Amino acid sequence: MMHYDDARGERPRLLVVANRLPVSAKRTGENSWSLEMSPGGLVSGLLGVTSQLDTKWVGWPGVDVYNEVEKNALTKSLAEMKCIPVFLNGVFDQYYNGYCNGILWPILHHMGLPQEDQHDTNQTFETQYDAYKKANRMFLDVIIQNYEEGDTVWCHDYHLMFLPQYLKEHNNKIKVGWFLHSPFPSSEVYKTLPSRSELLRAVLTADLLGFHTYDFVRHFLSTCTRILGVEGTHEGVVYQGRVTRVAVFPIGIDPDRFIRTCKLPEVTQKMNELKERFAGKKVILGVDRLDMIKGIPQKYLAFEKFLEENPYWRDKVVLVQIAVPTRNDVPEYRKLKSQVHGLVGRINGRFGSVSSLPIHHLDCSVDFNYLCALYAIADVMLVTSLRDGMNLVSYEFVACQEAKKGVLVLSEFAGAGQSLGVGALLVNPWDVTEVSSAIKDALNMPAEERETRHRFNFQYVYTHSAKKWGSDFMSELNGAIAESEMQIRNIPHGLPQQDVIQRYSQSNNRLIILGFCGTLTEQKNSRSKEMDLKLNPELKGTLKALCNDPKTTVVVLSRSDKDILDKNFGGYNIWLAAENGMFEKHTNGEWVKSMPQNMNLDWVDSVKNVFKYFTDRTPRSFVKSSETSLVWNYEYADVEFGRAQAGDLLQYLWAGPISNASVDVVRGNHSVEVHAIGETKGAAIGRILGEIVYRKSMTTPIDFVFCSGYFLEKDEDIYTFFESKILSSKLSHETRSKSSSCNNSRKKKKISMNVLDLKKENYFSAAVGQARTKARYVIDSSLDVVDLLHKLAVADTTMTDSFSDSELYEPRNENENANLKRWINSVRRRKMEIGDTGQIGM
């Protein structure tokens, strides 16, 4: 939190330095100017700090002024709007059009270094580079003239990469931040840039460097390491004995501005007109600058393929593309415009008619009200950027979709893909087949899923506003984040499937304990992630066979809540344990609360605040809560960044909210969980087993146990629970009691030691996809769990008589189906030859 400077009796000052002032200046007469502040952009981004800091803007005013009298007049007018001009007369063309847009911009957007014009000796790489440095010096001179002790200087974008160095050379005590609004390329691309080292060293003199996404941070750190040989970590770069903090700050928009605009009467009228104009058709919208990086040709090629493969949609969908002209004087841009127009003509010629055209292409900008109306009535927003810093068009679309709840198809190469990836359909814009498929998925998406995805997107856009971005950057400029370390453990052996099946087939009373998430859930891809966990459909027949086998007891032990388990396993003869065994039931019964009566949950609210803080800082992370635990999950975030944030989160927790609380903290592969002490799967399995024995009146000893899951580290005590060396002592003292809320009159029951007759070779514990584990074995993925359960389901003839092959196994492909059928038949023949007591050969 920033506060007023009590010593000076006034607010501390912030100098925001950018290439262009957020003001449109027009000459209205001799020595007189008309000024208008531009909405959005940095103006919106600094709303969070202008109330606490006296903010002044420094930049080029957008007009060339050579007369000193006119300069003074413009300077005086700008001062009233807290703007300070930098007049770049004489260097602007080579600085801005030459080095900034002609050299740095293509490099930063992965387009490579352009060829130097050998015939133009007046504009070479060297002269443009000199102009760039000179322009940065001109910015410095203006800042020095207006600087007061204690001011903070925030430099913006690639136009001012030398400015931090110049500022520190002038006064090392100046607090300097620098933010890059474009992508940062991989080191392999950046190293082609002449004077690459000088630019890196210049920005590293800043106190804080900000980027839109972790990918850009990762590229920057790698580039510094490869080119400068300095140490780069998730915290920053160690350079010349000091640490330059490097952090992620995804910029946002002012969502309230768009929401308010959509409710204006004139905008509502435009929306009605557009709905009438496109009545009976789905509207796909594209809003881009006509630029090489925006992928407009790729968008049209994908749309053409969609129309080719989906004749049904040809007269039921329209693509409206706003292509704002830029740099028409540059030959490459004129060539792009010609290419785009050619594609529009070809597609409209192939699939259009006199009364209907599939593409409406506009080579112009539109006013803000009309743009909001287009956003609001669109069914699909199609963003196919080939490389983008953030692409706030996707945010603007989400903000205007309160009523429609349309689908966002978003390029994975846009920075917004890392922020809105949970609710959007992410695509590779270079793959026209994938984009075409995504268009179809978006148009056919059920209303419930559209609403769910929109809710996730809107929540992020509204929370991570431009105002928050500015506040976060300034707060980070006044603070630092601690380090975290990762521990590495030895990887156990792979699960011996043949032994598992043999021991299973020879046993008389089997216990199968399975996790749910990551073990029995269906496989997901990055583009079509479901929000709720669902049972893998390939397991339905197999699981039913296992559950209905009188010699087998199946338990699903999960951290998921009761509703999720009921939804997925309601039709099975199975035992369920929700929230790590704090609630348990057989599917034919009711949920029974089995948590300790004296459990203290006073820590929950304070931990929620910490989790919310890190959720805001970590794009695509989220929090799950239950009655006894809280989980911060970053499985959809960048893995490396999520791990780094998890380390910081743990330090925050131990420093305050849980320092004296009766809780356990568990760091998983993609999560951090805080739960009440004793709430682990190992602690719960004894109670659950007692309940099973009591309910089933079990007399035959359990002689086989298979336990597998994708568990948190603390939950892996379930694997050691059944180890033979501690089994007898554990079970002799294990008791069960039903919750007092259900039946206080039932007396405690003790589990007989005879209930378990488990030899070491008949116990198999296997962790799914985890190298660090207490389990005896590891399984590569949940697909391998599926395959093993299929084989166990046919390992006993008492099951195979009641279920057909198709009921037991819903194959992923024909080869797997054929292989499994051959295996099933061989098992059946062998059993007929040697009987139930024989061993199965694999």
N, C-alpha and C positions, 0 to 999 in steps of 0.2 A: 504494500500500500504506500502511495506517495503522499507526502504532507507538505504543507506550506513551510517555507524557510522562516522560522521564528526569529533568527538572528537578523535577517534583513527586513523582516516585517512584511514580506511580499512573497508571492508564489515563485518557486524556482522556474527558470526559463528553459525552454526546449527550442532548439533551432532545427527545423526539419529542412533538409537540403535535398533537392531533387533537380533533375535536368530542367523540368518545366514547372513554373508556378501554377497552382490550381486556379488560375484566373484567366479569363478572356479579356484582352485589352483592345479597344478600338479608339482610334483618333477621332474626336468629335469636332475639333477645331484647332486653331493655333494654340499650342501648349495646353490643350485640354484633352482628357481621356475619359472614356466610358469603360467601367470595369464590372465584370460579373463573375462571381465565384462559381466554379464548376462543382456540381454535386457528385457524390460517389467517390470512388477511388480512395486516395489518401485522406481526403477530407472526412469521409465516413470512418476510415480506419483510426483516426485520431480523436474521435468523439469521446473515447474513454479517458483520454489524458488531458484534453484541453481545459476541462473543469478544474484540474489540479495543477496544471503547468501553464505558464504564460508562453504560449506557442507562437513562434514566428516562422514564416516560410522564406526559404532562400532558393532562387532559381531563375532561369531565363524567362523573361516575360512573354515570349512568343512573338515578339516583333523586333525588328531592327531599328534602333534609334541612334543617329550619329550626332545630332545637334545637342550640345551640352544643356542648353535651356530646356529642350524637350525631355532630355534624360531627367533633369531635376524635377520637371513637372510630373512625369510619370512616376518617379520615385516617391514624390510626395503623395500622389494619389494612392499608390500601392501601400504606403505606410499606414493609411487609414484602414486597410484590410489586413494588417499585420504581415505584409509581404515585402521582401527585400529583393530587388532585381539584380541579376548578374548579366551585364551586357557583353555578349560574346562576339561583338563585331570583329570581323577579320578572320576568325578561326572557326566559326560555327559550321560551315559547310564541311570542311575536312574533319573536324571533330565529330560532328553528329552524323552527317550522311556518309562520311568516309570511314572513320575508325569504329564508331559505335555501331552503326547499322550495316556497314559494308564488311567489317571484319569480326568484331566481337559477337554480334547477333547471330550470324551463321554458325560460328563455333559453338556458342552456348546452346544452340538448338540442334546440335548434332549434324549440321549440314556440311561441315568441313570448311576449310579455308578457301575462299574464292581465289581465282587466278588474278594476278596483278596485271593491269593494263600496261604493257611494255611501251605503248606509243604515247602515253600521257606522263611526261616527266614531271609535271607540276603536282600530280597526285599519286604518290607512291605509298607503299606501306610505311616507309620511314617518315615522310612528311605528314601523313595522317596520324601516326603515333606521336609525333612531336606536337601536333595540334591538340591531340587528346590530353597530353600532359600539360600543355599551356592552358587549356580550358580549365582543367582541375586546379591549376594555380590561380586562375582568375576567381574561381569559387572561393579558394582559400583567402584571397585578399579581401573579398567582401565579408567573409565570416569574421576575419580578424578585426575589421573596422566596426563590427557590430557585436563582437563577443564581450561578455561580462563574466567575471570570475564566478565559477559554479555552474555555468551553462552546460547543458548536455547537447551534443550534436548528433543527430541521427541522419546518416547519409543513405541515399536510396539508389539502388540499381547499378548496372554495369557501366553507366555513364561516368561514375565517380569512384572508380576503383583505387585511384591514387590519392584521393582526398584524405582518407584516414591517416596515411603516412605523413602527408604534408601537415596535417593538424597536430600530430604527435611530435613532429620535428619542431614545430613552432612552440608548442606547450605540451609537455608530456602528461600534465595533470588533467587535460581535457578528457572528459568521458565521451567516448565515441562508439556509436553503434552503426552497423552497416547491414542493410537488408537487400537481398537479390530477389527481384520480382520475376526473373526468368528461370528456366532450368539451369542446372550446372551439369556439364557433360562428363562422360567417363574420362579418365586420365588419358586413354589412347587417343581421344579426339582433341582434348585440350592441349596436349603436348605438341601439337602441330602449330600452335600459335606462336609467332615471334614475340619475344619479350615476355614469355610466359612466366618466368621466374619472378621478374620485377613486379608484375601485377599481383601474384600470390603474396609476395613479401609485403606489398603495400597494404592489402586488405587485412593481413594478419596482425598489423599494428593496432587494429581496432580492439575494443574491449569485448564486444559481442558481435558475432556474425549470425545473421538469420536467413533461413531458407524455407521454402514452402513445404517441402516433403523430406522424409528421411532419405529417400533415394538421392536427392541432390546433396544432402549432407554427406552421405557415404561417398559419393563421387568426389566431393571437395576434399574430404579427409584423405582418400586414396591418392588424389592428385598431389596434395601437399607432401604425402609420404614418398611418392614415386619421383616427384620432380625436385623437391627441396630436401628430401631425406630426413624430414622431421617426424616426430612421433605424433600420430593421430589416434585419438580414442573417441568413444561416444561422447565424452565430455568436452573435447576441444582439441586444440593443437598446441603442443609445447614448442615454443619458438623463441629463441634468444633468451632463455631463462625465465620466460613467463608463459602463462596459459591463456590462449585466446579462446574464449568460450564460443562454441558452435552449437546452435540449437535449431529446432524445427518450430516454425510459427505459421501454420496454414492460414492464409488470409481469408476473409469472408466478405459479406456484403452487408448492407443495411436492410434487413428483411422487412422491417416495419414500413419502410418507404414503398416497397412493392406491394405489400398487403394493403396499405392505405390507398394506393393508386387504383388497385383492382376494384375497390368499392366506390370509386367516383362515378357519378351518373354518366358522364361523357364516356368513360371507359366501359361501363356496363353496356351502353348503347353500341359501342364498337364491337364488343363481344357478341351481342345479339346479331349484328350485321354479319359478322364472320361466321357464326353458327348457321345463319340462313344461307350464306354464300356456299358453305361446304356441307349443306344438309345431306344426310345419308352417307357421308364419307368420314373415315378416320383421317385425322390430320397429323402428319409427321412434320415437325418443325426443326429447322436448322438456322442458327444465327451465328455468323462468323465474319471476321474480316477476310477479304479476298487475299489470302496469304498462302505461301507454300506450305506452312506448317499446319494449316487448319484442315487439310485432308478433304477438301470439297470434291475433287475428282474421285477419290476413293469412296466417298459417300454415294456419289451418283452411280458408280460401278456396282456397289453393293445393292442399291435400290433397283437397278436394272436387273440384276440377278434374281432378286426377290420377285419382281414382276414376271420374269421368265418362268420361274419354278412354281408360282402360285397364281394361276389364271383367275381364280376366284376373286382375288383382291384387286384386279386391274382397274375396275371401275368403282372401287369402294375405298380407295385410299389416295391421298394427295400429299406430296412432299412440298412444303413451302420453305424456300431457302432465301434468307436475307444475306446477301454478300456485300458487305460494306467495302467500297473501293478504297485502296491504299496504294500510294506510290505509283501512280499511273505513268510517271515519267521513267520508270525503270523497265528495261526491256524484258526481264524475267517475269515481271508482274503482268505485263501486256500479253506475254505468251501464255501465262496461266489463265488469264481471262478468256483468251481465245479457245483454249482447251476446254474450259468449263462450259462455254457457250456451245461448243461442238457436241459435248455429251448431252446437254439439255435438249438440243435439237434432235439428236439421234433417238433418245429415249421417248420424247414426246411424239416423234414421228412413228416409232414402232408401236407404242401402246396407247396413244391418245386418239381423240376423235374431234370432230368439229365442235362438239359441245363440252368436251371434257379433256383436260390435260393432266397427266400424272405429276408433272413438276411445274411449280410456279417459282421462277427464279427472278429475284429483284436485285439489280446492281445499284443499290442505294442504301442509305441509312434510313431509319424510320424514327418518328418522334417517340418519346418515352411512353406516352399513354397508349399509342398503337402497339408498341412492343409488348407492354404488359397485357394487353388484350390478346395478342397472339399467344403469349405464354399461357394464358389462362384457358384458352379453348383447345390447345393442342392435346392430342392423346399420347403422343410419343415425342420426346426430345432426342434428337440424334446428334451426338457429338463425336466426330471422328478425327480429332486432332492427332497429327503425327508426332508432335512434341509440343507441350504447352507447360508454362509455369504453373498455372492453376486452372484456368478456364472458368471464370465466374458466371458464364452464361448458364451453366448447369445449376448453380446456386439460385440464380434469378428465376429459372423455370420452376424449381421446387417451391420457392417462396410464393409464386402465383398460382399454385395448383391446389389450393385449399378445397375447392369444390370438385375439380375433375379427377385429381389424384392419378395423373398420367404417369407413364413409365419413362425412366431415364436410361437411354442406351449410351454408355459413356466409354470413351477410349481409355484404355489402361495407360496410355502415354500422356494423358493429361494429369496434372497434379491433383485435380479433384478426384481422380480415381482412387487415391489412397484415403480420401476423406469420406466419399460417398459410395465406396465399393460395396458396403453391406446392402444398401437398398437399390443400387443401380445394377444394370446388366453390363458387366465389363466386357469389352471386345478389343481385339487386335485390329485396328483399322486397315492394316495391310492385307488382312485375310478377308476378302470380300464374301467368301462362303460363310464365315463365322458371323460377319455383320448382317448378312442376309437372313441367317437363321435367327439372330437376335431380334431383328425387325419382326419376324413372324411370331416369335415368342412374346414380344411386347404387345402386339396387336391382339393376340389370343389369350393374354394373361387374365386369369379370373379376378373378379373385383376384390375378393378378400386378400389375395396376394398383392394386388396393386396398392391397396390401402395399407397393408403392413409395410411394404417397401417405402411408400411415401412417408409413413409415420417416422421411420428411421431416418430418412433423408431430411425431412422437415425439422426434426428434433436437432439434428446436427447443424443444419444451416442456421436455425434460429439461435442456437446456443453459441456457435462459433462465428459470431458476427464480426464485421470489420472493427467494431468498437472493442470487442474482446481481444482481437489480434493486436491492436495498438497497446492496450493495457498490458497484455502478457509480455510484449517485447520490452516495454519500459520497466516492468517489474523484474524481468530476467536480467536486464542491464544492471540492476542494483543487487543482484544475488548470484548464487552459484549452487550447483547440485553435486552431491557426494558420489563416490564410486561404488561399484559392486563387483564381486568376484564370483566366478563360476567354478564349481568343483566337478572333477571328472572321476567317474568310477569305471571299474572294469565291466565289460559287457558279458553277461552269462551266455551259455550255449543255447543253440536253437532247440525248439521243442521237438523231441523224438516222436513223431506222429505214430510210427508203427508200434512203439511200446505203449503209447496211450491207448490205442485201439485194442491191442492184445489184452492189456490189463482190464480195460473196460468190459470186454466181451466175457472175461472169465470171472467177473465179480458178480455178487448177488444183491448188493444194496449200494447204489451209486448216488453220489452227491455232486451236482454240477453247480458251481457258483460263478456267476458272470456279471461283469459290469455292463453298463448300458452305453453311455456316450463313448464313441470311439471303439466300441467292441461289437455291439449289435446294431448300431445305427447304419443307415444307408450311406453309401459313398456320395460325396458332393463335389462339384467343381466350382471354380471361382466365379463363374457367371451365373449360376443358378442355385445359389445357396438358399436353403429354407431357413426360416427363423426358428421353427420348432424341431425338436429331435424326433426322428421317425425310425421305426424298426425297419431294418433291411428287408425288403419284400422277398428276397431270395430265401429268407430264413423261416417264412411263415409255416410251410409244410413240415420242415425239419423240426422246428421248435415244438409244433403240435405233437409230432411223433414222440419226441423225447419226453415231453410233459405227461403224455398219456401212458407211458411205459410204467407199469407198477413197480419195477425194480429201480426206477430212476426218480430222483427229486431234483428239480431245477429251481434255483434261487437267483433272482436278479437283484443285486445290491448296488444302489446308485445314490449319487448326491442329488439327483433330480427330485422335483417335488412330486407329490402324490398324483396330481392331475395328469402329468406327463406319463407316468407309469400306468395309470388306469387306462389312458387313451391308447396306449400301445399294446398292453398285455391283458386287456379285459376279457378276451375270449380264450385264454389259455389256462390250463390246470397248473398254475405256477405260483411260487411264493415270491412276494415282492417286499423289498425294504427300501423305503424312500428316505431322503435326507440322511443318508449314511446309517440307516437302521433306527433312527429316532421314531419312525413310524413303520409298522410292519403289518402284513396281512397275507392271507391266501386269497386268490381272486374270487373265491366263493364267499368270503367273509367281509368284515368291515375293518377299516384301518384302526390299529391300536397304537396309542402313544406310549412309547417305552423310554422316554428321556427321564433322567433323574429329576426328582421333584425339587431339589435345591439348586438347580442350574441357574447361574447368574448371567443375565443378558443385558446388564447396564452399559456394556461397552459398545453396543450396536450402533447408536447414533453417531458417536465420535468416529468410528471406523468408516461409516458411510460417508462422512465428510471428506476423509482422506481419499477414499476410493473415487468419489466424485471429482476431486481435484485432479487426480491422475487420469481419469477418463477424459476430462476436458483437454488434457495435454497430450493425449495419445490417440491419434485418429484411429477409428474403427475398433477401439476397445469398448467394453461394456461391463456392467455389474449385474450379477445375479444374486438374489437374496432369498433366504428361506427363514423358517422360524428360529433356526439355531446357527446359521452361518451366513457369511457374505463372501462372494467370490468376485474378484476383479479379473476379467478374462481378456486376453489380447491375441487370441488365436487368429483373428482376421487382420490384425495389425502387422506391420513389418516385424519379422521375428527378432532381428537383432535390436531394433529400437525398443520393442516390447520388453525384451530381457533387460535392457539397460534401465528402462523405466521401472521395471519390477524391483530391481535392486534399490533404486531410490525410494520406491514406495515402502519397502521393508524398513529402511532406515527411518522414514517418517513415522511409521507405526511404532517401532520400538522406542523412539524418542519421546512419545507422548501418549497417544490414545490407549495403548495396551501395555504400558510399562508396568502397571500393577494389576492388570486384569487377569482373570482366570480363563485364559484362552490358549489355543494352539494356533500357530501360524504355519501354513503349508505353502511352499513354493512349488508349483507344478511346472510342466513343460511350457504351458502357455497361460499360466494363471497364478494368482496369489489368493489364498483363502484364509479367512479368520473364522474359527469356529470354537464353540465351547469345549473346554477340556473334556476329554473322554469320548468325543464324537468322532470316532474313526471306524473304519470298516472292521478292523481287528477287534475293537471293543464291542461292536454290535453283533458279530457273527455268533458269539456264544449265546446271547439272548435269542437270536433268531433260530439257532439250532435247537435250543431248548423248546421253543414254541413248536417247531416242526415235529420234534419227537413226541411232545405231549399231544398235539392235535392228531397225529397219525397213529398214536399208540404203537410206536415203532418198537419192535422186539428184535428184528434181524439186524445185527451190527452193520454199520456203514463200513464197507471195505474198499471203497474207491472214492477219491475226491479229485475233481478237476476244477481249479480255480484260475480264472483269467480275466483280465480287464486292463483298461487304460486308466490307471489310478494315479492319484496324487501321491507324493512320496510318503506322507504320513499315513495314508490309507494302506500302504503296502504291508502294514503289520498283519493284514489278513493272510498274507502269504506265509508268515512265520507262525501263525496260530496253529496250523495243523502239523508243524514239524514234529516228528516222532519223539524227539528227545524231551519235549515239553508237553506233549499231548496229554499224557495220563494225569499229570499234576493240574493241568488247566481244567480238564473236564470233571475231575473229581470234586471240584469246588464250584462248578458252574451251576447257577440256579436261574429259574425264570419266574416271573410274576407278571400278571396282567396289570395294566395301568389302573390306578385307583379310580380314575375317571370312568373306567369301563366296568370294573367289578372288584370291589374291595374285599369281598368275601372269599375269593379264591385263594387258597393257600399256596405257598411257594413249593415248587417242584424241583427236585434235584435230578440232573441227568445221570443216568447210570453209566458207569465206565464201560459196561458191556455194549452200549449203543455204538461205540466206535471201536472197530478192530482194524485199524489202519496201519498197514505196513509202509515203510518208507518208499518202497518201489511202486506202491499203488497211489502215491500222492504226487500230483503234477500241478505246479503253479507256474503260470506263464504270463509275463507282462507283454502287452500289445504295443509294439512300436516304440519301446523305451529302452535306452541303453543303460540308464541308471536305475537299478531295480533291486529289490530284495527277493524277487521271485527266483526260482531255480532255473527257469528258462525264459526265452523271449520268442515272441511271434512277430513277424515283420509288420503285418497289418491286419485290420479287421477282416479282410478277404480271406486270410488264412484261417481265422476263427470260423468263418462261414464254412469253408471246405472241411475243416475238422469235424464240426458238428454234423455236417451231412454224413460223413463216414461213420460217426458214432451212432447216428440214427438207424443205420442199416447193419450195425455190428451185432445185433441180436435178432434172431428170427421171430421173437415175440412181437416185434414192431413191424417188420417188413410185410407181414401177412395182412395188416390192416390198412397200409398206405401204398398207393401206387408210386412209381418212380417220379412222376410229374408232381405229385403232392409233396414228396420229400425234397425235391430239388428243382428249383427254378433257375436254369443255367444262365450264365452271362453270355455264352456263345455255344455253337454247335459242337465244337471240339471238346469242350468241358463236359457237355452232356453225354457225348459218346464215351468218353473216358470213364465217367462215373458209372454209366450203365454197365460197362464191361466189368468194372470193379465190383458193383453190386451183385451181378450175376455170378462172378467168381466166388464171392463170399457165400452166397446162397448154396452153390454147388458144394463148396468145401464143408459147410455146416451139415449138409445132408449126408456127406460121406463120413465125417468124424464125430458128429454130434455137437451139443452145446459146449462140452468141456474141452474141445480141441482148441488149439491155437490157430490164429488166422495168419496166414502168410501174406506178405505184401510184395 
